[in-house]
Amino acid sequence: MINFSKSAIKELQRWQRAREEEFSEVRLAVESGGCLDLHYDFAFTSEGAADDELSYPVADSLMILIKVKDAPYLENLKIDFSEDLMGGAFRFINPNVAETCGCSQSFTLPAQ
């Protein structure tokens, strides 16, 4: 299960209201690249879940979509939103990773 903090939900809902194009889902994927081996790809969509995706409710009228293959990497992931002197950003707190970049967007997995 992926957990969103209240501030992350509030920011997603703000995005929903502010965008000209409506969306009702957030697609979260694990992709190669970034500062370390892997990074999170976080995008807003209204396409609905593909056959190889799982969907979970986040808040009223908002769902998260994740690929089945990414589910083990995202188990117990917490998504927060915080603002600092550099601006606001989503922060990913993932207990499954070995190392996380300072931006929290890029990570490595434990050696197997």
BADREN-710421 format. One record per atom (N, C-alpha, C): x negated, y, z; residue in three letters; atom name. Coordinates in Angstrom, 3 decimals. Each point is the difference from the previous one (the first is absolute). Layout:
// BADREN-710421
LUMMAR        c1        c2        c3  fiba  sero
LUMMAR         X         Y         Z   ALA    CA
...
END
This chain:
// BADREN-710421
LUMMAR        c1        c2        c3  fiba  sero
LUMMAR    -0.841    -1.178     0.000   MET     N
LUMMAR     0.841     1.178     0.000   MET    CA
LUMMAR    -0.887     1.243     0.000   MET     C
LUMMAR     0.387     0.972    -0.769   ILE     N
LUMMAR    -0.701     1.278    -0.060   ILE    CA
LUMMAR     0.768     0.988     0.870   ILE     C
LUMMAR    -0.724     0.738     0.830   ASN     N
LUMMAR     0.621     0.941     0.925   ASN    CA
LUMMAR    -0.335     1.431    -0.400   ASN     C
LUMMAR     1.006     0.843    -0.044   PHE     N
LUMMAR    -0.172     1.415    -0.301   PHE    CA
LUMMAR     0.232     0.804     1.269   PHE     C
LUMMAR    -0.899     0.939     0.285   SER     N
LUMMAR     0.209     0.891     1.142   SER    CA
LUMMAR     1.138     0.968    -0.334   SER     C
LUMMAR     0.517     0.647     1.024   LYS     N
LUMMAR     1.062     0.987    -0.219   LYS    CA
LUMMAR    -0.477     1.120    -0.914   LYS     C
LUMMAR    -1.257     0.423     0.175   SER     N
LUMMAR    -0.513     1.086    -0.845   SER    CA
LUMMAR    -0.149    -0.448    -1.455   SER     C
LUMMAR    -0.344    -1.262    -0.241   ALA     N
LUMMAR    -0.096    -0.510    -1.375   ALA    CA
LUMMAR     1.380    -0.059    -0.643   ALA     C
LUMMAR     0.992    -0.469     0.733   ILE     N
LUMMAR     1.368    -0.049    -0.529   ILE    CA
LUMMAR     0.496     1.412    -0.297   ILE     C
LUMMAR    -0.267     0.912     0.915   LYS     N
LUMMAR     0.423     1.387    -0.197   LYS    CA
LUMMAR    -0.641     0.587    -1.259   LYS     C
LUMMAR    -1.273    -0.283    -0.230   GLU     N
LUMMAR    -0.684     0.510    -1.191   GLU    CA
LUMMAR     0.552    -0.639    -1.276   GLU     C
LUMMAR     0.270    -1.290     0.027   LEU     N
LUMMAR     0.594    -0.663    -1.166   LEU    CA
LUMMAR     1.375     0.589    -0.318   LEU     C
LUMMAR     0.784     0.258     1.025   GLN     N
LUMMAR     1.318     0.606    -0.212   GLN    CA
LUMMAR    -0.127     1.432    -0.525   GLN     C
LUMMAR    -1.013     0.716     0.458   ARG     N
LUMMAR    -0.252     1.352    -0.519   ARG    CA
LUMMAR    -0.330    -0.080    -1.490   ARG     C
LUMMAR    -0.842    -0.974    -0.361   TRP     N
LUMMAR    -0.336    -0.203    -1.417   TRP    CA
LUMMAR     1.256    -0.310    -0.802   TRP     C
LUMMAR     0.869    -0.833     0.543   GLN     N
LUMMAR     1.244    -0.338    -0.700   GLN    CA
LUMMAR     0.814     1.256    -0.310   GLN     C
LUMMAR     0.105     0.887     0.962   ARG     N
LUMMAR     0.787     1.221    -0.190   ARG    CA
LUMMAR    -0.683     0.978    -0.957   ARG     C
LUMMAR    -1.332     0.060     0.037   ALA     N
LUMMAR    -0.745     1.009    -0.753   ALA    CA
LUMMAR    -0.211    -0.352    -1.477   ALA     C
LUMMAR    -0.001    -1.270    -0.330   ARG     N
LUMMAR    -0.298    -0.398    -1.383   ARG    CA
LUMMAR     1.208     0.198    -0.910   ARG     C
LUMMAR    -0.297     0.445    -1.220   GLU     N
LUMMAR     1.064     0.152    -0.994   GLU    CA
LUMMAR     0.535    -1.361    -0.420   GLU     C
LUMMAR    -0.895    -0.961    -0.118   GLU     N
LUMMAR     0.385    -1.353    -0.401   GLU    CA
LUMMAR     0.300    -0.807     1.254   GLU     C
LUMMAR     1.179    -0.562     0.075   GLU     N
LUMMAR     0.371    -0.766     1.186   GLU    CA
LUMMAR    -0.753    -1.324     0.055   GLU     C
LUMMAR    -0.307    -0.431     1.188   PHE     N
LUMMAR    -0.575    -1.320     0.208   PHE    CA
LUMMAR     0.606    -0.584     1.256   PHE     C
LUMMAR     0.066    -1.305     0.048   SER     N
LUMMAR     0.552    -0.656     1.182   SER    CA
LUMMAR    -0.928    -1.084     0.525   SER     C
LUMMAR    -1.150    -0.179    -0.666   GLU     N
LUMMAR    -0.968    -1.003     0.435   GLU    CA
LUMMAR    -1.407     0.584     0.026   GLU     C
LUMMAR    -0.804    -0.591     0.869   VAL     N
LUMMAR    -1.426     0.277     0.051   VAL    CA
LUMMAR    -0.695    -1.309    -0.343   VAL     C
LUMMAR    -0.827     0.023    -1.017   ARG     N
LUMMAR    -0.737    -1.204    -0.399   ARG    CA
LUMMAR    -1.397     0.090     0.615   ARG     C
LUMMAR    -0.356    -1.013     0.786   LEU     N
LUMMAR    -1.304    -0.067     0.650   LEU    CA
LUMMAR    -0.728    -1.222    -0.521   LEU     C
LUMMAR    -1.212     0.212    -0.516   ALA     N
LUMMAR    -0.789    -1.100    -0.552   ALA    CA
LUMMAR    -1.431     0.089     0.501   ALA     C
LUMMAR    -0.708    -1.108    -0.077   VAL     N
LUMMAR    -1.429    -0.058     0.292   VAL    CA
LUMMAR    -0.707    -0.137    -1.340   VAL     C
LUMMAR    -0.907     0.942    -0.299   GLU     N
LUMMAR    -0.707     0.025    -1.284   GLU    CA
LUMMAR    -1.507    -0.005     0.233   GLU     C
LUMMAR    -0.747    -0.454    -0.984   SER     N
LUMMAR    -1.464     0.053     0.052   SER    CA
LUMMAR    -0.456     1.443    -0.153   SER     C
LUMMAR    -1.093     0.344     0.706   GLY     N
LUMMAR    -0.587     1.325    -0.150   GLY    CA
LUMMAR     0.083     0.816     1.271   GLY     C
LUMMAR    -0.341     1.260    -0.124   GLY     N
LUMMAR    -0.032     0.891     1.147   GLY    CA
LUMMAR    -1.395     0.062     0.593   GLY     C
LUMMAR    -0.136     0.631     1.133   CYS     N
LUMMAR    -1.297     0.134     0.668   CYS    CA
LUMMAR    -0.572    -1.361     0.376   CYS     C
LUMMAR     0.871    -0.921     0.358   LEU     N
LUMMAR    -0.413    -1.353     0.364   LEU    CA
LUMMAR     0.553    -0.956    -1.063   LEU     C
LUMMAR     0.219    -1.244     0.303   ASP     N
LUMMAR     0.414    -0.994    -1.003   ASP    CA
LUMMAR     1.416     0.200    -0.538   ASP     C
LUMMAR     0.925     0.370     0.869   LEU     N
LUMMAR     1.419     0.064    -0.352   LEU    CA
LUMMAR     0.598     1.323     0.467   LEU     C
LUMMAR     1.135     0.356    -0.579   HIS     N
LUMMAR     0.702     1.195     0.470   HIS    CA
LUMMAR     1.501    -0.208    -0.134   HIS     C
LUMMAR     0.748     0.830     0.714   TYR     N
LUMMAR     1.454    -0.043    -0.058   TYR    CA
LUMMAR     0.474     0.861    -1.163   TYR     C
LUMMAR     0.957    -0.502    -0.755   ASP     N
LUMMAR     0.658     0.775    -1.045   ASP    CA
LUMMAR     1.427     0.228     0.486   ASP     C
LUMMAR     0.352     1.239     0.193   PHE     N
LUMMAR     1.247     0.398     0.640   PHE    CA
LUMMAR     0.742     0.892    -0.987   PHE     C
LUMMAR     1.131    -0.463    -0.531   ALA     N
LUMMAR     0.704     0.769    -1.026   ALA    CA
LUMMAR     1.508    -0.028     0.241   ALA     C
LUMMAR     0.641     1.055    -0.405   PHE     N
LUMMAR     1.445     0.111     0.129   PHE    CA
LUMMAR     0.645    -0.435    -1.306   PHE     C
LUMMAR     1.103    -0.726     0.085   THR     N
LUMMAR     0.650    -0.526    -1.199   THR    CA
LUMMAR     1.500    -0.150     0.230   THR     C
LUMMAR     0.706    -0.160    -1.081   SER     N
LUMMAR     1.427    -0.321     0.087   SER    CA
LUMMAR     0.318    -1.181    -0.912   SER     C
LUMMAR    -1.034    -0.759    -0.357   GLU     N
LUMMAR     0.144    -1.122    -0.930   GLU    CA
LUMMAR     0.606    -1.248     0.630   GLU     C
LUMMAR    -0.053    -0.126     1.301   GLY     N
LUMMAR     0.456    -1.222     0.655   GLY    CA
LUMMAR    -1.118    -1.027     0.061   GLY     C
LUMMAR     0.233    -1.052     0.746   ALA     N
LUMMAR    -1.019    -1.033     0.211   ALA    CA
LUMMAR    -0.149    -0.874    -1.241   ALA     C
LUMMAR    -1.250    -0.303    -0.339   ALA     N
LUMMAR    -0.295    -0.946    -1.075   ALA    CA
LUMMAR     0.135    -1.417     0.559   ALA     C
LUMMAR    -0.044    -0.987    -0.884   ASP     N
LUMMAR     0.152    -1.400     0.424   ASP    CA
LUMMAR    -1.082    -0.443     0.983   ASP     C
LUMMAR    -1.205     0.590    -0.104   ASP     N
LUMMAR    -1.106    -0.401     0.871   ASP    CA
LUMMAR    -0.181     0.949     1.184   ASP     C
LUMMAR     1.061     0.719     0.385   GLU     N
LUMMAR    -0.080     0.947     1.104   GLU    CA
LUMMAR     1.019    -0.324     1.091   GLU     C
LUMMAR    -0.378     0.346     1.213   LEU     N
LUMMAR     0.888    -0.082     1.159   LEU    CA
LUMMAR     0.470     1.413     0.316   LEU     C
LUMMAR     1.175     0.140     0.556   SER     N
LUMMAR     0.479     1.329     0.385   SER    CA
LUMMAR     0.464    -0.026     1.452   SER     C
LUMMAR    -0.309     1.092     0.707   TYR     N
LUMMAR     0.361     0.143     1.407   TYR    CA
LUMMAR     0.569     1.398     0.221   TYR     C
LUMMAR     1.008     0.140     0.858   PRO     N
LUMMAR     0.509     1.342     0.297   PRO    CA
LUMMAR    -0.989     0.779     0.867   PRO     C
LUMMAR    -0.149     1.288    -0.316   VAL     N
LUMMAR    -0.838     0.896     0.795   VAL    CA
LUMMAR     0.895     0.920     0.823   VAL     C
LUMMAR     0.966     0.589    -0.667   ALA     N
LUMMAR     0.945     0.924     0.633   ALA    CA
LUMMAR     1.237     0.051    -0.890   ALA     C
LUMMAR     0.986     0.785     0.409   ASP     N
LUMMAR     1.201     0.145    -0.831   ASP    CA
LUMMAR    -0.395     0.370    -1.417   ASP     C
LUMMAR     0.505    -0.743    -0.967   SER     N
LUMMAR    -0.206     0.235    -1.435   SER    CA
LUMMAR    -1.469    -0.025    -0.427   SER     C
LUMMAR    -0.842    -0.726     0.721   LEU     N
LUMMAR    -1.410    -0.102    -0.377   LEU    CA
LUMMAR    -0.508    -1.414     0.276   LEU     C
LUMMAR    -0.582    -0.615    -1.026   MET     N
LUMMAR    -0.539    -1.363     0.091   MET    CA
LUMMAR    -1.486     0.027    -0.332   MET     C
LUMMAR    -0.749    -0.979     0.517   ILE     N
LUMMAR    -1.388    -0.181    -0.405   ILE    CA
LUMMAR    -0.078    -1.280    -0.825   ILE     C
LUMMAR    -0.768     0.049    -1.080   LEU     N
LUMMAR    -0.206    -1.142    -0.883   LEU    CA
LUMMAR    -1.461    -0.407     0.073   LEU     C
LUMMAR    -0.251    -1.299     0.188   ILE     N
LUMMAR    -1.378    -0.497    -0.014   ILE    CA
LUMMAR    -0.057    -1.272    -0.834   ILE     C
LUMMAR    -1.123    -0.189    -0.676   LYS     N
LUMMAR    -0.207    -1.221    -0.775   LYS    CA
LUMMAR    -0.176    -1.165     0.969   LYS     C
LUMMAR     0.538    -1.145    -0.370   VAL     N
LUMMAR    -0.116    -1.202     0.825   VAL    CA
LUMMAR    -1.470    -0.297     0.281   VAL     C
LUMMAR    -0.873     0.166    -1.004   LYS     N
LUMMAR    -1.431    -0.300     0.165   LYS    CA
LUMMAR    -0.676     0.930     1.012   LYS     C
LUMMAR     0.548     1.200     0.213   ASP     N
LUMMAR    -0.589     0.961     0.933   ASP    CA
LUMMAR     0.525    -0.147     1.426   ASP     C
LUMMAR     1.079    -0.732     0.178   ALA     N
LUMMAR     0.652    -0.100     1.308   ALA    CA
LUMMAR    -0.950    -0.410     1.128   ALA     C
LUMMAR    -0.893    -1.002    -0.185   PRO     N
LUMMAR    -0.888    -0.369     1.107   PRO    CA
LUMMAR    -0.940     1.132     0.437   PRO     C
LUMMAR    -0.408     0.852    -0.942   TYR     N
LUMMAR    -0.898     1.117     0.328   TYR    CA
LUMMAR     0.729     1.130     0.723   TYR     C
LUMMAR     1.315     0.039    -0.132   LEU     N
LUMMAR     0.791     1.103     0.542   LEU    CA
LUMMAR     0.787    -0.376     1.253   LEU     C
LUMMAR    -0.144    -1.234     0.441   GLU     N
LUMMAR     0.715    -0.467     1.193   GLU    CA
LUMMAR    -0.384     0.853     1.208   GLU     C
LUMMAR     0.991     0.538     0.685   ASN     N
LUMMAR    -0.174     0.846     1.190   ASN    CA
LUMMAR    -0.684     1.334    -0.288   ASN     C
LUMMAR     0.000     0.416    -1.250   LEU     N
LUMMAR    -0.534     1.310    -0.373   LEU    CA
LUMMAR     0.867     1.090     0.620   LEU     C
LUMMAR    -0.644     1.044     0.519   LYS     N
LUMMAR     0.728     1.168     0.493   LYS    CA
LUMMAR    -0.354     1.175    -0.899   LYS     C
LUMMAR     1.026     0.701    -0.459   ILE     N
LUMMAR    -0.203     1.182    -0.833   ILE    CA
LUMMAR     0.452     1.212     0.797   ILE     C
LUMMAR    -0.907     0.957     0.131   ASP     N
LUMMAR     0.254     1.218     0.753   ASP    CA
LUMMAR    -0.192     1.183    -0.949   ASP     C
LUMMAR     0.475     1.143     0.382   PHE     N
LUMMAR    -0.262     1.232    -0.740   PHE    CA
LUMMAR    -0.482     1.015     1.009   PHE     C
LUMMAR    -1.124     0.643    -0.315   SER     N
LUMMAR    -0.510     1.024     0.906   SER    CA
LUMMAR    -0.569     1.157    -0.805   SER     C
LUMMAR     0.004     1.152     0.631   GLU     N
LUMMAR    -0.549     1.197    -0.622   GLU    CA
LUMMAR    -1.188     0.468     0.814   GLU     C
LUMMAR    -1.021     0.474    -0.727   ASP     N
LUMMAR    -1.171     0.567     0.648   ASP    CA
LUMMAR    -0.442     1.211    -0.812   ASP     C
LUMMAR    -1.207     0.492     0.229   LEU     N
LUMMAR    -0.478     1.182    -0.711   LEU    CA
LUMMAR    -0.107    -0.219    -1.508   LEU     C
LUMMAR    -0.125    -1.247    -0.426   MET     N
LUMMAR    -0.126    -0.325    -1.423   MET    CA
LUMMAR     1.363    -0.202    -0.663   MET     C
LUMMAR     1.072     0.026     0.770   GLY     N
LUMMAR     1.341    -0.220    -0.537   GLY    CA
LUMMAR     0.611    -1.259     0.573   GLY     C
LUMMAR     1.107    -0.414    -0.579   GLY     N
LUMMAR     0.690    -1.188     0.483   GLY    CA
LUMMAR    -0.315    -1.210    -0.852   GLY     C
LUMMAR     0.036    -1.167     0.630   ALA     N
LUMMAR    -0.271    -1.243    -0.733   ALA    CA
LUMMAR     0.605    -1.177     0.748   ALA     C
LUMMAR     0.349    -1.007    -0.790   PHE     N
LUMMAR     0.414    -1.262     0.594   PHE    CA
LUMMAR    -1.248    -0.722     0.481   PHE     C
LUMMAR     0.085    -0.603     1.169   ARG     N
LUMMAR    -1.108    -0.754     0.594   ARG    CA
LUMMAR     0.443    -1.448     0.125   ARG     C
LUMMAR    -0.887    -0.910    -0.350   PHE     N
LUMMAR     0.295    -1.425     0.025   PHE    CA
LUMMAR    -0.804    -0.653     1.111   PHE     C
LUMMAR     0.678    -0.616     0.951   ILE     N
LUMMAR    -0.645    -0.699     1.111   ILE    CA
LUMMAR     0.295    -1.482    -0.198   ILE     C
LUMMAR    -1.046    -0.749    -0.385   ASN     N
LUMMAR     0.189    -1.387    -0.414   ASN    CA
LUMMAR    -0.856    -0.930     0.861   ASN     C
LUMMAR     0.616    -0.872     0.802   PRO     N
LUMMAR    -0.762    -0.912     0.855   PRO    CA
LUMMAR    -0.684    -1.135    -0.771   PRO     C
LUMMAR     0.275    -0.133    -1.289   ASN     N
LUMMAR    -0.546    -1.103    -0.795   ASN    CA
LUMMAR    -1.317     0.324    -0.683   ASN     C
LUMMAR    -0.482     1.226     0.113   VAL     N
LUMMAR    -1.191     0.401    -0.745   VAL    CA
LUMMAR    -1.250    -0.047     0.876   VAL     C
LUMMAR    -1.156    -0.152    -0.668   ALA     N
LUMMAR    -1.272    -0.025     0.713   ALA    CA
LUMMAR    -0.539     1.412     0.208   ALA     C
LUMMAR     0.196     0.861    -1.005   GLU     N
LUMMAR    -0.529     1.362     0.049   GLU    CA
LUMMAR     0.949     0.916    -0.759   GLU     C
LUMMAR     0.137     1.231     0.491   THR     N
LUMMAR     0.846     0.996    -0.645   THR    CA
LUMMAR    -0.809     1.261    -0.226   THR     C
LUMMAR     0.193     0.627    -1.141   CYS     N
LUMMAR    -0.631     1.274    -0.305   CYS    CA
LUMMAR     0.602     1.077     0.906   CYS     C
LUMMAR    -0.685     1.097     0.182   GLY     N
LUMMAR     0.495     1.088     0.829   GLY    CA
LUMMAR     1.333     0.561    -0.458   GLY     C
LUMMAR     0.290    -0.125    -1.292   CYS     N
LUMMAR     1.276     0.499    -0.527   CYS    CA
LUMMAR     1.146    -0.965     0.290   CYS     C
LUMMAR    -0.293    -1.194     0.431   SER     N
LUMMAR     0.921    -1.106     0.295   SER    CA
LUMMAR     0.674    -0.562    -1.243   SER     C
LUMMAR    -0.388     0.459    -1.177   GLN     N
LUMMAR     0.605    -0.453    -1.251   GLN    CA
LUMMAR    -0.737    -1.195    -0.598   GLN     C
LUMMAR    -1.247    -0.213     0.377   SER     N
LUMMAR    -0.831    -1.042    -0.592   SER    CA
LUMMAR    -0.514    -0.927     1.103   SER     C
LUMMAR    -0.165    -1.292    -0.333   PHE     N
LUMMAR    -0.364    -0.964     1.037   PHE    CA
LUMMAR    -0.674    -1.229    -0.593   PHE     C
LUMMAR    -0.595    -0.800     0.889   THR     N
LUMMAR    -0.532    -1.314    -0.366   THR    CA
LUMMAR     0.695    -1.041     0.869   THR     C
LUMMAR     0.062    -1.201    -0.531   LEU     N
LUMMAR     0.587    -1.117     0.738   LEU    CA
LUMMAR    -1.095    -0.759     0.727   LEU     C
LUMMAR     0.333    -0.724     1.059   PRO     N
LUMMAR    -1.001    -0.809     0.700   PRO    CA
LUMMAR    -0.571    -1.069    -0.934   PRO     C
LUMMAR    -1.275    -0.330     0.195   ALA     N
LUMMAR    -0.619    -1.088    -0.771   ALA    CA
LUMMAR     0.684    -1.307     0.358   ALA     C
LUMMAR     0.155    -0.851    -1.010   GLN     N
LUMMAR     0.696    -1.269     0.268   GLN    CA
LUMMAR    -0.917    -1.168    -0.108   GLN     C
END
